[in-house]
């Protein structure tokens, strides 16, 4: 029988114990991940969130953000470490924001949401004399809008009274319509289209 020096024997024993302890440890939990769809959205739009790698013991979850007002409303469910839910983008300025999904055991994941600009308005034609019909096309309105109005904050208004008509296409968040240029002096006037939830877009009309 070979007798090892005490120092060598002790080193071998520590190595064996370290290997045994490593084999007894539970596997490392994967870092949770969160994917947003779409990752770019306008104010008022719904965004879906899918999370993976959460703790299997989680039974509730929530969406949050360190940026106040980003989440107008949200809903979340989790089962077996898989998270799903959605939230509505609140009234915030365009930019990039952090969205967090938390399990009830403190595990969480983060993702970046880019909030794009608000509604936009196009006039066709963008200039004309009194009596000309002008078509309007507005995009990026709230998907919850069902009606819209055409007006002008300019004084006097270049819109012939009673001639403005606007229809909101909720499926595409698009406003379409037209108005007739009234008896306005030559110059530039602001035309505004407003959705029934207060969102609006403006464009400049040049009266010749």
ZADO-1210 file (C-alpha; in nm, 4 decimals, padded with zeros to 6 digits):
<atoms>
<atom x="00.0000" y="00.0000" z="00.0000" code="UNK" pos="1"/>
<atom x="00.1345" y="00.3357" z="-00.1076" code="UNK" pos="2"/>
<atom x="00.1302" y="00.5958" z="00.1669" code="UNK" pos="3"/>
<atom x="00.0908" y="00.9510" z="00.0397" code="UNK" pos="4"/>
<atom x="00.2356" y="01.2475" z="00.2217" code="UNK" pos="5"/>
<atom x="-00.0230" y="01.4056" z="00.4495" code="UNK" pos="6"/>
<atom x="-00.0249" y="01.7321" z="00.2524" code="UNK" pos="7"/>
<atom x="-00.0850" y="01.5527" z="-00.0816" code="UNK" pos="8"/>
<atom x="-00.3569" y="01.3341" z="00.0684" code="UNK" pos="9"/>
<atom x="-00.5359" y="01.6394" z="00.2077" code="UNK" pos="10"/>
<atom x="-00.5242" y="01.8141" z="-00.1304" code="UNK" pos="11"/>
<atom x="-00.6719" y="01.5096" z="-00.3047" code="UNK" pos="12"/>
<atom x="-00.9470" y="01.4886" z="-00.0439" code="UNK" pos="13"/>
<atom x="-01.0414" y="01.8554" z="-00.0967" code="UNK" pos="14"/>
<atom x="-01.0562" y="01.8030" z="-00.4731" code="UNK" pos="15"/>
<atom x="-01.2869" y="01.5008" z="-00.4335" code="UNK" pos="16"/>
<atom x="-01.5125" y="01.6915" z="-00.1952" code="UNK" pos="17"/>
<atom x="-01.5322" y="01.9903" z="-00.4321" code="UNK" pos="18"/>
<atom x="-01.6295" y="01.7667" z="-00.7258" code="UNK" pos="19"/>
<atom x="-01.8926" y="01.5902" z="-00.5177" code="UNK" pos="20"/>
<atom x="-02.0419" y="01.9194" z="-00.3971" code="UNK" pos="21"/>
<atom x="-02.0577" y="02.0543" z="-00.7524" code="UNK" pos="22"/>
<atom x="-02.2482" y="01.7461" z="-00.8674" code="UNK" pos="23"/>
<atom x="-02.4978" y="01.7880" z="-00.5833" code="UNK" pos="24"/>
<atom x="-02.5794" y="02.1525" z="-00.6676" code="UNK" pos="25"/>
<atom x="-02.9010" y="02.2146" z="-00.8654" code="UNK" pos="26"/>
<atom x="-02.8580" y="02.3347" z="-01.2242" code="UNK" pos="27"/>
<atom x="-02.8293" y="02.7110" z="-01.2647" code="UNK" pos="28"/>
<atom x="-03.1615" y="02.8818" z="-01.3510" code="UNK" pos="29"/>
<atom x="-03.1511" y="03.0442" z="-01.6945" code="UNK" pos="30"/>
<atom x="-03.1871" y="03.4217" z="-01.6989" code="UNK" pos="31"/>
<atom x="-03.5458" y="03.5138" z="-01.7909" code="UNK" pos="32"/>
<atom x="-03.5992" y="03.6819" z="-02.1256" code="UNK" pos="33"/>
<atom x="-03.8749" y="03.9123" z="-02.2499" code="UNK" pos="34"/>
<atom x="-03.9730" y="03.9761" z="-02.6135" code="UNK" pos="35"/>
<atom x="-04.2126" y="04.2566" z="-02.7111" code="UNK" pos="36"/>
<atom x="-04.4283" y="04.2482" z="-03.0238" code="UNK" pos="37"/>
<atom x="-04.4198" y="04.4968" z="-03.1783" code="UNK" pos="38"/>
<atom x="-04.1061" y="04.6494" z="-03.0279" code="UNK" pos="39"/>
<atom x="-04.2048" y="04.9883" z="-03.1728" code="UNK" pos="40"/>
<atom x="-04.5520" y="05.1308" z="-03.1099" code="UNK" pos="41"/>
<atom x="-04.7467" y="05.4547" z="-03.0899" code="UNK" pos="42"/>
<atom x="-04.9349" y="05.5908" z="-02.7924" code="UNK" pos="43"/>
<atom x="-05.2585" y="05.3975" z="-02.7356" code="UNK" pos="44"/>
<atom x="-05.1465" y="05.0835" z="-02.9174" code="UNK" pos="45"/>
<atom x="-05.1387" y="04.7363" z="-02.7594" code="UNK" pos="46"/>
<atom x="-04.8068" y="04.5518" z="-02.7209" code="UNK" pos="47"/>
<atom x="-04.7743" y="04.1787" z="-02.6498" code="UNK" pos="48"/>
<atom x="-04.5067" y="04.0427" z="-02.4181" code="UNK" pos="49"/>
<atom x="-04.3711" y="03.6858" z="-02.4197" code="UNK" pos="50"/>
<atom x="-04.1341" y="03.5773" z="-02.1422" code="UNK" pos="51"/>
<atom x="-03.9293" y="03.2590" z="-02.1047" code="UNK" pos="52"/>
<atom x="-03.6966" y="03.1196" z="-01.8392" code="UNK" pos="53"/>
<atom x="-03.8986" y="03.2312" z="-01.5383" code="UNK" pos="54"/>
<atom x="-03.9137" y="03.0201" z="-01.2231" code="UNK" pos="55"/>
<atom x="-04.1509" y="02.7221" z="-01.2568" code="UNK" pos="56"/>
<atom x="-04.2951" y="02.8077" z="-00.9132" code="UNK" pos="57"/>
<atom x="-04.4145" y="03.1520" z="-01.0271" code="UNK" pos="58"/>
<atom x="-04.7926" y="03.1702" z="-01.0415" code="UNK" pos="59"/>
<atom x="-04.8511" y="03.5437" z="-01.0913" code="UNK" pos="60"/>
<atom x="-04.6746" y="03.8128" z="-01.2931" code="UNK" pos="61"/>
<atom x="-04.6927" y="04.1791" z="-01.3792" code="UNK" pos="62"/>
<atom x="-04.5604" y="04.4328" z="-01.6278" code="UNK" pos="63"/>
<atom x="-04.3955" y="04.7478" z="-01.4940" code="UNK" pos="64"/>
<atom x="-04.1680" y="05.0275" z="-01.6088" code="UNK" pos="65"/>
<atom x="-03.9386" y="05.2705" z="-01.4272" code="UNK" pos="66"/>
<atom x="-04.0906" y="05.5373" z="-01.6540" code="UNK" pos="67"/>
<atom x="-04.4142" y="05.6720" z="-01.5109" code="UNK" pos="68"/>
<atom x="-04.7097" y="05.6705" z="-01.7482" code="UNK" pos="69"/>
<atom x="-04.5654" y="05.4268" z="-02.0028" code="UNK" pos="70"/>
<atom x="-04.8133" y="05.1485" z="-01.9232" code="UNK" pos="71"/>
<atom x="-05.1718" y="05.2706" z="-01.9436" code="UNK" pos="72"/>
<atom x="-05.3045" y="04.9219" z="-01.8609" code="UNK" pos="73"/>
<atom x="-05.1645" y="04.5688" z="-01.8568" code="UNK" pos="74"/>
<atom x="-05.2489" y="04.2010" z="-01.8087" code="UNK" pos="75"/>
<atom x="-05.0153" y="03.9081" z="-01.7450" code="UNK" pos="76"/>
<atom x="-05.0331" y="03.5311" z="-01.6881" code="UNK" pos="77"/>
<atom x="-04.7545" y="03.2832" z="-01.6154" code="UNK" pos="78"/>
<atom x="-04.7361" y="02.9059" z="-01.6048" code="UNK" pos="79"/>
<atom x="-04.4439" y="02.6667" z="-01.5971" code="UNK" pos="80"/>
<atom x="-04.1913" y="02.9452" z="-01.6332" code="UNK" pos="81"/>
<atom x="-04.3578" y="03.0835" z="-01.9476" code="UNK" pos="82"/>
<atom x="-04.5077" y="03.4331" z="-01.9304" code="UNK" pos="83"/>
<atom x="-04.7514" y="03.6007" z="-02.1665" code="UNK" pos="84"/>
<atom x="-04.9575" y="03.9161" z="-02.1616" code="UNK" pos="85"/>
<atom x="-05.0025" y="04.2608" z="-02.3079" code="UNK" pos="86"/>
<atom x="-05.0137" y="04.6284" z="-02.2199" code="UNK" pos="87"/>
<atom x="-05.1341" y="04.9527" z="-02.3725" code="UNK" pos="88"/>
<atom x="-04.8821" y="05.2294" z="-02.4386" code="UNK" pos="89"/>
<atom x="-04.9650" y="05.5351" z="-02.2283" code="UNK" pos="90"/>
<atom x="-04.9358" y="05.9001" z="-02.3213" code="UNK" pos="91"/>
<atom x="-04.5579" y="05.9474" z="-02.3239" code="UNK" pos="92"/>
<atom x="-04.3210" y="06.1338" z="-02.5513" code="UNK" pos="93"/>
<atom x="-04.1489" y="05.9528" z="-02.8392" code="UNK" pos="94"/>
<atom x="-03.8339" y="05.7692" z="-02.7300" code="UNK" pos="95"/>
<atom x="-03.7006" y="05.4411" z="-02.5918" code="UNK" pos="96"/>
<atom x="-03.8370" y="05.2994" z="-02.2668" code="UNK" pos="97"/>
<atom x="-03.7619" y="04.9992" z="-02.0443" code="UNK" pos="98"/>
<atom x="-04.0425" y="04.7469" z="-01.9895" code="UNK" pos="99"/>
<atom x="-04.0067" y="04.4905" z="-01.7101" code="UNK" pos="100"/>
<atom x="-04.1910" y="04.1629" z="-01.6507" code="UNK" pos="101"/>
<atom x="-04.1816" y="04.0301" z="-01.2928" code="UNK" pos="102"/>
<atom x="-04.2681" y="03.6881" z="-01.1545" code="UNK" pos="103"/>
<atom x="-04.4019" y="03.6736" z="-00.7989" code="UNK" pos="104"/>
<atom x="-04.0755" y="03.5184" z="-00.6726" code="UNK" pos="105"/>
<atom x="-03.8763" y="03.8270" z="-00.7694" code="UNK" pos="106"/>
<atom x="-03.7369" y="03.7008" z="-01.0995" code="UNK" pos="107"/>
<atom x="-03.7695" y="03.9444" z="-01.3862" code="UNK" pos="108"/>
<atom x="-03.6737" y="04.0274" z="-01.7437" code="UNK" pos="109"/>
<atom x="-03.6412" y="04.3535" z="-01.9334" code="UNK" pos="110"/>
<atom x="-03.6935" y="04.4702" z="-02.2901" code="UNK" pos="111"/>
<atom x="-03.6798" y="04.8014" z="-02.4758" code="UNK" pos="112"/>
<atom x="-03.9936" y="04.9548" z="-02.6243" code="UNK" pos="113"/>
<atom x="-03.9582" y="05.2354" z="-02.8764" code="UNK" pos="114"/>
<atom x="-04.2499" y="05.4775" z="-02.8733" code="UNK" pos="115"/>
<atom x="-04.2827" y="05.6487" z="-03.2089" code="UNK" pos="116"/>
<atom x="-04.4344" y="05.9860" z="-03.2880" code="UNK" pos="117"/>
<atom x="-04.8046" y="06.0622" z="-03.2791" code="UNK" pos="118"/>
<atom x="-05.0612" y="06.1041" z="-03.5521" code="UNK" pos="119"/>
<atom x="-04.9723" y="06.2716" z="-03.8811" code="UNK" pos="120"/>
<atom x="-05.1913" y="06.4549" z="-04.1300" code="UNK" pos="121"/>
<atom x="-05.1639" y="06.5039" z="-04.5067" code="UNK" pos="122"/>
<atom x="-05.3647" y="06.7469" z="-04.7191" code="UNK" pos="123"/>
<atom x="-05.4294" y="06.7025" z="-05.0920" code="UNK" pos="124"/>
<atom x="-05.3872" y="06.9552" z="-05.2352" code="UNK" pos="125"/>
<atom x="-05.1921" y="07.1402" z="-04.9678" code="UNK" pos="126"/>
<atom x="-05.2720" y="07.4725" z="-05.1323" code="UNK" pos="127"/>
<atom x="-05.5669" y="07.6156" z="-05.3197" code="UNK" pos="128"/>
<atom x="-05.8068" y="07.9029" z="-05.3721" code="UNK" pos="129"/>
<atom x="-06.1457" y="07.9461" z="-05.2024" code="UNK" pos="130"/>
<atom x="-06.3936" y="07.6879" z="-05.3296" code="UNK" pos="131"/>
<atom x="-06.1342" y="07.4121" z="-05.3722" code="UNK" pos="132"/>
<atom x="-06.2075" y="07.0707" z="-05.2179" code="UNK" pos="133"/>
<atom x="-05.9227" y="06.9423" z="-04.9994" code="UNK" pos="134"/>
<atom x="-05.8889" y="06.5745" z="-04.9051" code="UNK" pos="135"/>
<atom x="-05.7396" y="06.4771" z="-04.5702" code="UNK" pos="136"/>
<atom x="-05.5584" y="06.1597" z="-04.4685" code="UNK" pos="137"/>
<atom x="-05.4495" y="06.1095" z="-04.1078" code="UNK" pos="138"/>
<atom x="-05.2424" y="05.8161" z="-03.9822" code="UNK" pos="139"/>
<atom x="-05.1270" y="05.6969" z="-03.6400" code="UNK" pos="140"/>
<atom x="-05.4447" y="05.7767" z="-03.4498" code="UNK" pos="141"/>
<atom x="-05.5493" y="05.5732" z="-03.1483" code="UNK" pos="142"/>
<atom x="-05.6946" y="05.2335" z="-03.2439" code="UNK" pos="143"/>
<atom x="-05.9801" y="05.3028" z="-03.0023" code="UNK" pos="144"/>
<atom x="-06.0929" y="05.6118" z="-03.1957" code="UNK" pos="145"/>
<atom x="-06.4260" y="05.5658" z="-03.3728" code="UNK" pos="146"/>
<atom x="-06.5011" y="05.9202" z="-03.4901" code="UNK" pos="147"/>
<atom x="-06.3059" y="06.2275" z="-03.5960" code="UNK" pos="148"/>
<atom x="-06.3593" y="06.5959" z="-03.6705" code="UNK" pos="149"/>
<atom x="-06.1938" y="06.8505" z="-03.8981" code="UNK" pos="150"/>
<atom x="-06.1338" y="07.2007" z="-03.7626" code="UNK" pos="151"/>
<atom x="-05.8890" y="07.4881" z="-03.7665" code="UNK" pos="152"/>
<atom x="-05.7377" y="07.6759" z="-03.4727" code="UNK" pos="153"/>
<atom x="-05.6623" y="07.9597" z="-03.7135" code="UNK" pos="154"/>
<atom x="-05.8820" y="08.2660" z="-03.7020" code="UNK" pos="155"/>
<atom x="-06.0665" y="08.3157" z="-03.9211" code="UNK" pos="156"/>
<atom x="-06.1065" y="07.9485" z="-04.0178" code="UNK" pos="157"/>
<atom x="-06.0305" y="07.8632" z="-04.3812" code="UNK" pos="158"/>
<atom x="-06.2873" y="07.5800" z="-04.3726" code="UNK" pos="159"/>
<atom x="-06.6243" y="07.6538" z="-04.5320" code="UNK" pos="160"/>
<atom x="-06.8830" y="07.6011" z="-04.2548" code="UNK" pos="161"/>
<atom x="-07.0629" y="07.2695" z="-04.2875" code="UNK" pos="162"/>
<atom x="-06.8262" y="07.1317" z="-04.5507" code="UNK" pos="163"/>
<atom x="-06.5960" y="06.9255" z="-04.3265" code="UNK" pos="164"/>
<atom x="-06.6521" y="06.5489" z="-04.3192" code="UNK" pos="165"/>
<atom x="-06.4288" y="06.2936" z="-04.1473" code="UNK" pos="166"/>
<atom x="-06.4446" y="05.9144" z="-04.1069" code="UNK" pos="167"/>
<atom x="-06.2216" y="05.7149" z="-03.8712" code="UNK" pos="168"/>
<atom x="-06.1141" y="05.3741" z="-03.9967" code="UNK" pos="169"/>
<atom x="-06.0584" y="05.2002" z="-03.6638" code="UNK" pos="170"/>
<atom x="-05.8958" y="04.8898" z="-03.8134" code="UNK" pos="171"/>
<atom x="-05.6072" y="05.0976" z="-03.9504" code="UNK" pos="172"/>
<atom x="-05.6254" y="05.3971" z="-03.7091" code="UNK" pos="173"/>
<atom x="-05.6600" y="05.6165" z="-04.0170" code="UNK" pos="174"/>
<atom x="-05.8772" y="05.9262" z="-04.0634" code="UNK" pos="175"/>
<atom x="-06.0038" y="06.0187" z="-04.4092" code="UNK" pos="176"/>
<atom x="-06.2299" y="06.2988" z="-04.5236" code="UNK" pos="177"/>
<atom x="-06.2471" y="06.6346" z="-04.6946" code="UNK" pos="178"/>
<atom x="-06.3479" y="06.9984" z="-04.6633" code="UNK" pos="179"/>
<atom x="-06.3942" y="07.2979" z="-04.8904" code="UNK" pos="180"/>
<atom x="-06.1817" y="07.6103" z="-04.8632" code="UNK" pos="181"/>
<atom x="-06.4035" y="07.8983" z="-04.7571" code="UNK" pos="182"/>
<atom x="-06.3764" y="08.2688" z="-04.8243" code="UNK" pos="183"/>
<atom x="-06.0349" y="08.3048" z="-04.6630" code="UNK" pos="184"/>
<atom x="-05.7682" y="08.5630" z="-04.7366" code="UNK" pos="185"/>
<atom x="-05.4448" y="08.4427" z="-04.8945" code="UNK" pos="186"/>
<atom x="-05.2039" y="08.2996" z="-04.6392" code="UNK" pos="187"/>
<atom x="-05.1198" y="07.9897" z="-04.4374" code="UNK" pos="188"/>
<atom x="-05.3732" y="07.8224" z="-04.2085" code="UNK" pos="189"/>
<atom x="-05.3556" y="07.5278" z="-03.9690" code="UNK" pos="190"/>
<atom x="-05.5914" y="07.2357" z="-04.0315" code="UNK" pos="191"/>
<atom x="-05.6496" y="06.9938" z="-03.7442" code="UNK" pos="192"/>
<atom x="-05.8067" y="06.6480" z="-03.7332" code="UNK" pos="193"/>
<atom x="-05.9055" y="06.5234" z="-03.3870" code="UNK" pos="194"/>
<atom x="-06.0013" y="06.1721" z="-03.2790" code="UNK" pos="195"/>
<atom x="-06.2727" y="06.1201" z="-03.0192" code="UNK" pos="196"/>
<atom x="-06.0129" y="06.0273" z="-02.7561" code="UNK" pos="197"/>
<atom x="-05.8386" y="06.3649" z="-02.7796" code="UNK" pos="198"/>
<atom x="-05.5493" y="06.2685" z="-03.0078" code="UNK" pos="199"/>
<atom x="-05.4928" y="06.5008" z="-03.3010" code="UNK" pos="200"/>
<atom x="-05.2736" y="06.5876" z="-03.5983" code="UNK" pos="201"/>
<atom x="-05.2153" y="06.9127" z="-03.7812" code="UNK" pos="202"/>
<atom x="-05.1040" y="07.0273" z="-04.1253" code="UNK" pos="203"/>
<atom x="-05.0653" y="07.3643" z="-04.2960" code="UNK" pos="204"/>
<atom x="-05.2987" y="07.4721" z="-04.5754" code="UNK" pos="205"/>
<atom x="-05.1839" y="07.7523" z="-04.8036" code="UNK" pos="206"/>
<atom x="-05.4681" y="07.9603" z="-04.9449" code="UNK" pos="207"/>
<atom x="-05.3722" y="08.1295" z="-05.2723" code="UNK" pos="208"/>
</atoms>
